[in-house]
Each structure stands twice: as structure tokens, then as C-alpha cells.
């Protein structure tokens, strides 16, 4: 009988399915890969539902909103499925849910490996000591972890997990699939240099800091040799405010708001992009950075983005800015926009680091956790 690898997320989007498919393709001879999602539609993202190719996906509460499902029912239904996998290793996101904490404690008491998947960093927001102490209690059930970056790994150590129990490369995607969706060659090939635009792919919410990007674009337009558009792909509560700001800055003719777009559309949009912008004031990682690098694009991102740790080398394959520095963002936009030789060198450098964002790295992290000691002594 095969052992089980069970992955639990609130909802399966494209990157979640990529990870589980890759694990099943690599480890499927010895393990049965199961994906458990709470609901069939994300409360945050508008992505299409993903069924998966090589693993079995189970939706616990189809056609329901998670906030409408009582905690006690979440616990009972999770236990109904989880206890069917007696020799499993369980990988959980959403550590903060009481229902998940209860199920994790029971699974650990039965001798299962329980692994947390997390991309939070200490610098994501202001931390309060008593709250962090309480949070550390929620991490007690875990025998190991998969973090997204070095800062995320350090934060998990701060919360009590042992250094040798923490793997990295949680945030990954199937690069080959994404490139195929673009229907175009990676940069610097494909769309001509002068026809390319800047792109933001993000929810239109305060932490994504798109207001600063618009201010930077306004500065850039007064100094750049070439006129380019800024394409903003996403939806959210600030959409009308940002459109009004673009009008007030007199840049609305060159700013394109596309609304939310699915993965295939993101790939095609990036295929005609000069550089990705991600100036977030809070960004646990930034999976769109991987998508941009899959097409060999330079990225200008804030120092708050976790992807900076793993994927970006400032001045080599992109630039790192402070999240309150509109002039700095505009300066780097102008550099890339005006200097085709620099842009081409950065495209080549971006292509040399893409392997770090591929799902193969997530598979390696999973494999390192399968042998994690599940004894009570590992509950550090």
C-alpha cells in the first residue's frame, strides 16, 4: 500500500495544481498524492478552478463560501478525509485557522508527519511580542516546514521550528507550462524592444502600492526617450481611486487597466512586456516574479518582496527599490526603457536564474520533509 502525501489549501489555483502535479509525477511510484481544498472558489483570487492532471483533488465544501461553514463542520469534514490516510504526510497552509490547528494536533498525536507551508516574513508588518508568542503555539504541531525564502525561513525559526526541519522553495510553478501559454519566445526575442510596455500584475489593494507606481510612471514619462504604456492587470477595491489618480496625473491615456486576467492571459501579456513592476509595501513572496522570469524579463520590485531573496540580484536581472521611492522606481524604468543593450543583458541574466522558481524545487523540498522525524520529540 502506498504512503500518502496530502496537500491542504483553501482553494486550488494554477500554482497549487502545478506543485501537486509535479510531486505526483516525481514521487508517484511510491506515494499517492491527494489535494484537499476547502472550497471550489477562492475568496481572494478570481482564478479558474484547477482539477489537476496527476493527483486526486477533493473539494471539502463545493459551491460554498468558507466563511459560511462553521468551524466545527470544517473539523469534522477534514477529519473524515484525513483519517482515511493512515500512513500519510500532511502539508498544510493557513496555520491560523482553528479548524486546521485541531486537525493537525490530532494527526500528530496519531504519529503522522505534519508540515507547514508558509511564505510569511517577520518584516511583513509591525509585530507585537505577545501576539507572536501566541502564534508560536499554533506552530507546535508541525514536524517540519517549507518556506518560500530566506526571510520566511528565519521567521519560522523565530516561531520555534528547528533550522534543520525547514526547507525552502515553497513558491514555485511549472515554468514550461507557463512559457507554453505565452505562445511567444522569451525575451529579448519576440516583441520588438520599442513596442514593449511596463506591466503590473496584482490585486488593486493598498499593500500592492500601485499608487506609487502611477506616480513613478508620471515622473518616468517626463524624462524617458521613448513613450511606453503601463498595463495594470488586476481587480480590487482601489480600482476607481487608481483610475482617478491616473487622470489627475494626466497619464490615463498611457495606463491600461485590464481587470483580472487568467494565467494564460498573464503569460501573453508578459510576452510583450519590457519589465515587471512590483512595488508592494507588503509582499510575502510575489509569484508573478517567477512568471516574469520564466519569460526572461527584468523585474523592478520593492525590498519588501520575498522573491527578492531568491530570484533578484539588483543591477543584474532587475532592480530593488524602497517602497516609498517613486523617483527611484522612475529612474530604473527609464534606464531599462532607454537602453536596449542593458535590457537585453538583464533578460539574459533573468533567464539564467529561472530554475529557482520551478516546481522541481518544490518537489525537492517535499522529498526532504517525507523523512522528517514524526516522534513527539520533534515538536520543538
C-alpha positions as CSV (number, residue, x, y, z in Angstrom):
1,X,0.0,0.0,0.0
2,X,1.4,3.4,-1.0
3,X,2.0,6.1,1.6
4,X,0.1,9.3,1.1
5,X,1.1,12.9,0.6
6,X,-1.8,15.2,1.4
7,X,-1.7,18.9,0.5
8,X,-4.3,21.2,2.1
9,X,-5.1,24.7,0.7
10,X,-8.2,26.8,1.0
11,X,-8.5,26.7,-2.8
12,X,-6.5,25.3,-5.7
13,X,-5.3,27.8,-8.2
14,X,-2.9,27.1,-11.1
15,X,0.3,27.2,-9.0
16,X,-1.2,24.8,-6.4
17,X,-2.1,22.3,-9.1
18,X,1.4,22.8,-10.6
19,X,3.0,21.8,-7.3
20,X,0.9,18.7,-6.7
21,X,1.2,17.5,-10.3
22,X,5.0,17.8,-10.1
23,X,5.1,15.9,-6.8
24,X,2.8,13.2,-8.3
25,X,4.9,13.0,-11.4
26,X,8.2,12.7,-9.5
27,X,7.1,10.6,-6.4
28,X,4.0,8.9,-7.6
29,X,5.6,5.4,-7.8
30,X,5.8,5.3,-4.0
31,X,3.2,7.9,-2.9
32,X,-0.4,8.7,-3.6
33,X,-0.8,12.4,-3.9
34,X,-4.0,14.0,-2.6
35,X,-5.1,17.6,-2.8
36,X,-7.6,18.8,-0.3
37,X,-9.2,22.2,-0.9
38,X,-11.9,23.8,1.4
39,X,-13.9,25.5,-1.3
40,X,-14.1,25.4,-5.1
41,X,-13.8,29.2,-5.5
42,X,-11.2,31.5,-3.9
43,X,-12.5,34.4,-1.8
44,X,-9.4,36.5,-2.8
45,X,-8.5,35.4,-6.4
46,X,-10.7,35.1,-9.4
47,X,-8.7,32.3,-11.0
48,X,-10.5,29.4,-12.8
49,X,-10.8,26.2,-10.8
50,X,-8.0,23.6,-11.3
51,X,-8.6,19.9,-11.4
52,X,-5.0,18.7,-11.6
53,X,-3.5,16.2,-14.0
54,X,-1.6,13.6,-11.9
55,X,-3.1,13.9,-8.5
56,X,-6.5,13.4,-6.9
57,X,-8.2,16.7,-5.9
58,X,-11.0,16.7,-3.3
59,X,-13.2,19.7,-2.5
60,X,-14.5,19.6,1.0
61,X,-17.2,22.2,0.6
62,X,-18.1,22.6,-3.1
63,X,-20.1,25.7,-4.1
64,X,-19.9,27.2,-0.6
65,X,-18.1,30.2,0.8
66,X,-15.7,29.2,3.6
67,X,-17.0,31.9,6.0
68,X,-20.4,30.3,5.8
69,X,-19.0,26.9,7.1
70,X,-18.9,26.6,10.9
71,X,-15.6,25.7,12.4
72,X,-16.9,22.5,13.9
73,X,-18.1,21.4,10.5
74,X,-14.7,22.2,8.9
75,X,-13.1,20.0,11.6
76,X,-15.4,17.1,11.1
77,X,-15.2,17.0,7.3
78,X,-11.4,17.4,7.4
79,X,-11.1,14.5,9.8
80,X,-13.4,12.4,7.7
81,X,-11.0,12.6,4.8
82,X,-7.6,12.9,6.7
83,X,-8.2,9.9,8.9
84,X,-8.6,7.8,5.7
85,X,-4.9,8.2,5.1
86,X,-3.3,6.3,8.0
87,X,0.3,6.5,6.7
88,X,0.3,10.0,5.3
89,X,2.4,13.1,5.5
90,X,0.2,16.2,5.6
91,X,1.2,19.6,4.2
92,X,-0.9,22.5,5.5
93,X,-1.2,26.1,4.6
94,X,-3.4,28.5,6.7
95,X,-1.9,27.7,10.1
96,X,-4.1,30.4,11.7
97,X,-7.4,28.5,11.2
98,X,-8.6,26.9,14.4
99,X,-10.0,24.0,12.4
100,X,-6.6,23.3,10.9
101,X,-4.9,23.5,14.3
102,X,-7.3,21.0,15.8
103,X,-6.8,18.5,12.9
104,X,-3.0,18.9,12.9
105,X,-2.9,18.2,16.7
106,X,-4.9,15.0,16.2
107,X,-2.8,13.9,13.2
108,X,0.4,14.4,15.1
109,X,-0.9,12.5,18.1
110,X,-1.5,9.6,15.7
111,X,2.1,9.7,14.5
112,X,1.7,11.5,11.2
113,X,4.2,13.9,9.7
114,X,2.6,17.4,9.6
115,X,4.4,20.1,7.6
116,X,3.5,23.8,7.4
117,X,3.8,25.6,4.0
118,X,4.4,29.3,4.7
119,X,5.7,32.4,3.0
120,X,5.3,35.0,5.8
121,X,8.2,37.1,6.9
122,X,8.9,39.0,10.1
123,X,9.0,42.3,8.2
124,X,5.6,41.9,6.5
125,X,4.0,44.1,9.2
126,X,4.6,45.5,12.6
127,X,5.0,42.6,15.1
128,X,3.8,42.6,18.7
129,X,5.6,40.3,21.1
130,X,2.6,38.8,22.9
131,X,0.9,38.1,19.6
132,X,4.0,36.4,18.2
133,X,4.1,34.2,21.4
134,X,0.5,33.2,20.8
135,X,1.2,32.5,17.2
136,X,4.2,30.2,18.1
137,X,1.7,27.9,19.8
138,X,-0.1,27.4,16.5
139,X,3.2,26.0,15.1
140,X,3.7,23.4,17.8
141,X,2.1,20.6,15.8
142,X,4.5,20.8,12.9
143,X,7.3,18.4,12.4
144,X,8.8,20.5,9.6
145,X,8.2,23.3,7.2
146,X,8.6,24.5,3.6
147,X,9.3,28.2,3.5
148,X,9.4,30.5,0.4
149,X,12.6,32.5,1.1
150,X,15.4,33.1,3.5
151,X,13.5,35.7,5.4
152,X,10.5,33.3,5.6
153,X,12.8,30.6,6.9
154,X,14.2,32.9,9.5
155,X,10.7,33.8,10.7
156,X,9.8,30.2,11.1
157,X,12.9,29.7,13.2
158,X,11.8,32.7,15.3
159,X,8.4,31.0,15.8
160,X,10.1,27.8,17.2
161,X,10.8,25.4,14.3
162,X,14.2,23.8,14.1
163,X,16.6,25.1,11.4
164,X,17.2,21.6,10.1
165,X,13.5,20.9,9.7
166,X,12.8,23.9,7.4
167,X,13.2,23.5,3.6
168,X,12.8,26.3,1.1
169,X,11.3,26.9,-2.4
170,X,7.6,26.8,-1.4
171,X,6.6,29.4,-4.1
172,X,7.2,27.7,-7.4
173,X,5.3,27.0,-10.6
174,X,5.5,24.9,-13.8
175,X,7.8,27.1,-15.9
176,X,7.4,25.0,-19.0
177,X,3.6,25.2,-18.8
178,X,3.6,29.0,-18.3
179,X,6.0,29.6,-21.2
180,X,3.8,27.4,-23.5
181,X,0.8,29.6,-22.5
182,X,2.6,32.7,-23.6
183,X,2.7,31.5,-27.3
184,X,5.8,33.5,-27.8
185,X,9.6,33.2,-27.4
186,X,11.2,34.5,-24.2
187,X,12.8,38.0,-24.1
188,X,14.8,39.5,-25.7
189,X,13.3,37.7,-28.6
190,X,9.7,38.1,-29.6
191,X,8.1,41.5,-29.4
192,X,10.4,44.3,-30.5
193,X,12.0,46.4,-27.8
194,X,10.3,49.7,-28.7
195,X,6.8,48.1,-28.7
196,X,7.0,46.7,-25.2
197,X,5.2,48.2,-22.2
198,X,5.6,48.0,-18.4
199,X,3.3,45.6,-16.6
200,X,1.9,45.2,-13.1
201,X,0.0,42.0,-12.2
202,X,-1.5,42.5,-8.8
203,X,-4.7,42.9,-6.8
204,X,-5.8,46.6,-6.6
205,X,-5.4,46.8,-2.8
206,X,-3.3,49.1,-0.6
207,X,-0.5,46.7,0.1
208,X,0.4,46.4,-3.6
209,X,1.3,50.1,-3.6
210,X,0.1,50.8,-7.2
211,X,-0.4,54.4,-6.3
212,X,3.3,54.8,-6.1
213,X,3.7,53.0,-9.4
214,X,1.4,55.5,-11.1
215,X,3.4,58.4,-9.5
216,X,6.6,56.8,-10.8
217,X,5.2,56.4,-14.2
218,X,4.2,60.0,-14.3
219,X,7.9,61.0,-13.5
220,X,9.2,58.5,-16.0
221,X,7.1,59.9,-18.8
222,X,8.7,63.4,-18.4
223,X,12.2,62.0,-18.8
224,X,12.2,58.9,-20.9
225,X,13.3,58.9,-24.6
226,X,10.6,56.5,-25.6
227,X,6.9,56.6,-24.9
228,X,5.6,53.3,-23.4
229,X,2.3,52.2,-21.8
230,X,1.8,50.9,-18.3
231,X,-0.6,47.9,-18.2
232,X,-2.2,47.1,-14.8
233,X,-3.7,43.7,-14.6
234,X,-5.9,43.0,-11.6
235,X,-9.0,44.0,-9.8
236,X,-9.8,45.2,-6.3
237,X,-11.2,47.9,-4.0
238,X,-8.9,50.6,-5.2
239,X,-9.7,50.4,-8.9
240,X,-11.8,53.6,-9.2
241,X,-9.3,55.5,-7.0
242,X,-6.4,54.5,-9.1
243,X,-8.1,55.4,-12.3
244,X,-8.9,58.8,-10.8
245,X,-5.3,59.2,-9.8
246,X,-4.2,58.4,-13.4
247,X,-6.5,61.1,-14.7
248,X,-5.2,63.6,-12.2
249,X,-1.6,62.8,-13.1
250,X,-2.5,63.3,-16.8
251,X,-1.3,59.8,-17.7
252,X,-4.6,58.0,-18.2
253,X,-4.1,57.8,-22.0
254,X,-1.0,55.6,-21.4
255,X,-2.3,53.5,-18.5
256,X,-4.3,50.4,-19.4
257,X,-6.4,48.8,-16.7
258,X,-7.2,45.3,-17.9
259,X,-9.1,44.0,-14.8
260,X,-8.3,40.5,-13.5
261,X,-6.9,38.1,-16.1
262,X,-6.3,34.4,-16.0
263,X,-2.9,32.7,-16.2
264,X,-2.9,32.2,-20.0
265,X,-3.7,35.9,-20.4
266,X,-1.0,36.9,-17.9
267,X,1.5,34.8,-19.9
268,X,0.6,36.5,-23.2
269,X,0.7,40.0,-21.5
270,X,4.2,39.4,-20.1
271,X,5.3,38.2,-23.6
272,X,5.0,41.8,-24.8
273,X,6.4,43.4,-21.6
274,X,9.6,45.3,-21.1
275,X,9.8,44.8,-17.3
276,X,7.5,43.7,-14.5
277,X,6.9,46.2,-11.6
278,X,6.1,45.1,-8.1
279,X,6.5,48.0,-5.6
280,X,4.5,46.4,-2.7
281,X,4.7,47.6,0.8
282,X,3.8,44.1,2.0
283,X,4.5,41.0,-0.2
284,X,5.2,37.6,1.3
285,X,6.8,36.5,-1.9
286,X,5.3,37.6,-5.3
287,X,4.7,34.6,-7.6
288,X,4.3,36.9,-10.6
289,X,8.1,37.4,-10.4
290,X,8.6,33.8,-11.3
291,X,6.2,34.2,-14.2
292,X,8.1,37.2,-15.4
293,X,11.4,35.4,-15.2
294,X,10.0,32.4,-17.0
295,X,9.9,34.8,-20.0
296,X,13.3,36.2,-19.1
297,X,12.0,39.6,-18.1
298,X,13.8,42.1,-15.8
299,X,11.8,42.9,-12.6
300,X,11.8,46.1,-10.6
301,X,10.4,45.2,-7.1
302,X,10.4,46.6,-3.6
303,X,12.8,45.3,-0.9
304,X,9.7,44.1,1.0
305,X,9.0,41.3,-1.6
306,X,10.2,37.8,-0.5
307,X,11.1,37.0,-4.1
308,X,14.0,39.4,-3.8
309,X,15.8,36.9,-1.6
310,X,15.7,34.1,-4.1
311,X,15.3,35.5,-7.6
312,X,16.5,39.0,-8.0
313,X,20.1,40.4,-8.0
314,X,19.8,44.2,-8.2
315,X,21.7,45.5,-11.2
316,X,21.9,42.1,-12.8
317,X,18.5,40.8,-13.6
318,X,16.4,43.6,-12.1
319,X,16.4,46.4,-9.6
320,X,15.3,46.6,-5.9
321,X,13.7,49.8,-4.6
322,X,12.3,51.2,-1.4
323,X,8.5,51.0,-1.4
324,X,8.2,54.8,-0.8
325,X,10.7,55.8,-3.5
326,X,8.7,56.8,-6.6
327,X,11.7,58.7,-8.0
328,X,13.9,55.6,-7.7
329,X,11.3,53.4,-9.5
330,X,11.0,56.0,-12.3
331,X,14.8,56.1,-12.6
332,X,15.1,52.4,-13.1
333,X,12.1,52.3,-15.5
334,X,13.9,55.0,-17.6
335,X,17.2,53.0,-17.6
336,X,15.5,49.9,-19.0
337,X,13.3,51.9,-21.4
338,X,16.1,53.9,-22.9
339,X,19.0,51.4,-23.0
340,X,18.2,48.4,-25.2
341,X,21.7,46.8,-24.6
342,X,21.1,47.0,-20.8
343,X,17.7,45.5,-21.2
344,X,19.0,42.6,-23.3
345,X,21.8,41.8,-20.8
346,X,19.2,41.8,-18.0
347,X,16.9,39.5,-20.0
348,X,19.8,37.0,-20.4
349,X,20.6,37.2,-16.7
350,X,16.9,36.7,-15.8
351,X,16.9,33.5,-17.9
352,X,19.9,32.1,-16.0
353,X,18.0,32.1,-12.6
354,X,14.6,30.8,-13.6
355,X,15.3,27.2,-12.4
356,X,14.9,28.5,-8.8
357,X,11.2,29.2,-9.4
358,X,10.4,25.8,-11.0
359,X,8.2,23.2,-9.3
360,X,11.1,20.8,-9.3
361,X,12.5,22.8,-6.4
362,X,9.2,22.3,-4.5
363,X,9.4,18.6,-5.2
364,X,12.9,18.5,-3.6
365,X,11.5,20.4,-0.6
366,X,8.7,17.9,-0.2
367,X,11.1,14.9,-0.6
368,X,13.3,16.4,2.2
369,X,10.3,16.5,4.5
370,X,9.0,13.0,3.9
371,X,11.7,11.5,6.2
372,X,11.1,14.1,8.9
373,X,11.0,12.5,12.3
374,X,7.4,12.4,13.4
375,X,8.1,11.4,17.0
376,X,6.8,13.7,19.9
377,X,10.4,14.8,20.5
378,X,10.3,16.7,17.1
379,X,7.6,19.0,18.4
380,X,10.2,21.8,19.0
